Amino acid sequence: MDGFDYKSVLDNGGVWFDTDDYNKLVGNAEKEYIYKDGEIVEKPAYVPTAEEKALKQINEIMEENDTQIADIKDAMLVAVLTNDTELQEELKQEYAAVIEDTNNKLKEVNVND
């Protein structure tokens, strides 16, 4: 480029890349690369943080909880409509057990992060 002061850029910490290296860094390669410690290296695999791992566990626990609660609610609707008080009582106990189990699992996630 006319008038571009390459020397000044390099003197101020800029780095000059040839076309192959440039293409690696902008994503025009089969693998992903980064510039690290003066070298172009293959991008390492992403390692999730402790917070991300805990959030994933919490989401999995809550998804399981939601599925179980939905099943109980469906069964409770049938029990109410058929006036099956024995089944209603069993479902109430099952609901309480699911909530308690979910809370215990969530406490374990908090303890272990």
C-alpha positions in Angstrom: 0.0 0.0 0.0 1.3 3.4 -0.8 2.2 5.5 2.1 1.7 2.7 4.7 4.6 2.8 7.2 5.3 -0.9 7.8 8.5 -0.2 9.8 6.6 2.0 12.3 4.0 -0.8 12.8 6.6 -3.4 13.3 8.6 -1.2 15.7 5.5 -0.7 17.8 4.7 -4.4 18.4 3.0 -5.2 15.1 3.6 -8.6 13.5 4.1 -9.3 9.9 2.5 -12.5 8.5 3.0 -14.1 5.2 -0.1 -15.1 3.2 -0.2 -18.7 4.5 0.0 -17.5 8.1 -2.6 -14.8 7.5 -5.0 -17.3 6.0 -4.6 -19.6 9.0 -5.4 -16.7 11.4 -8.5 -15.4 9.6 -10.0 -18.9 9.3 -9.1 -19.8 5.8 -7.7 -23.2 6.8 -9.0 -26.6 7.7 -8.0 -26.2 11.4 -8.3 -23.2 13.7 -5.1 -21.3 14.6 -4.1 -18.6 17.0 -1.0 -16.4 17.5 0.6 -17.2 20.8 4.0 -16.4 22.2 5.3 -15.3 18.9 4.1 -18.4 17.0 1.1 -19.5 15.1 -0.2 -22.6 16.8 -3.3 -24.8 16.5 -6.1 -23.5 18.6 -6.4 -25.6 21.8 -9.8 -27.2 22.6 -12.1 -25.1 24.7 -12.1 -25.9 28.4 -15.3 -24.9 30.2 -14.9 -22.9 33.4 -16.1 -24.3 36.8 -19.1 -21.9 36.6 -20.0 -23.2 33.1 -19.8 -26.8 34.3 -21.9 -26.1 37.3 -24.5 -24.3 35.2 -24.7 -27.3 32.8 -25.2 -29.6 35.8 -28.0 -27.3 37.2 -29.7 -27.2 33.8 -29.6 -31.0 33.5 -31.0 -31.4 37.0 -33.8 -28.9 36.3 -34.6 -30.6 33.0 -35.0 -33.9 34.7 -37.1 -32.3 37.4 -39.4 -30.6 34.9 -40.0 -33.9 33.1 -40.8 -35.7 36.3 -43.1 -32.9 37.6 -44.9 -32.8 34.2 -45.6 -36.6 34.4 -46.9 -36.2 38.0 -49.2 -33.3 37.0 -50.6 -35.3 34.1 -51.3 -38.3 36.4 -52.8 -36.0 39.1 -55.2 -34.6 36.5 -56.5 -38.1 35.8 -56.6 -38.9 39.5 -58.7 -35.8 40.2 -61.0 -36.4 37.2 -61.6 -40.0 38.3 -61.8 -39.1 41.9 -59.1 -41.5 42.8 -58.0 -40.1 46.2 -55.6 -42.9 46.9 -53.7 -42.2 43.7 -53.8 -38.4 44.5 -52.2 -39.0 47.8 -49.4 -41.2 46.2 -48.8 -38.5 43.6 -48.5 -35.8 46.3 -45.9 -37.9 48.1 -44.1 -38.6 44.8 -44.1 -34.8 44.0 -42.6 -34.0 47.4 -39.9 -36.7 46.9 -39.0 -35.3 43.4 -38.7 -31.7 44.9 -36.6 -33.0 47.8 -34.4 -35.0 45.4 -33.9 -32.0 43.1 -33.0 -29.8 46.0 -30.4 -32.3 47.3 -28.9 -32.6 43.8 -28.7 -28.8 43.5 -27.0 -28.5 46.9 -24.4 -31.0 45.7 -23.6 -28.8 42.7 -23.1 -25.8 44.9 -20.8 -27.7 47.3 -18.6 -29.1 44.5 -17.9 -26.0 42.5 
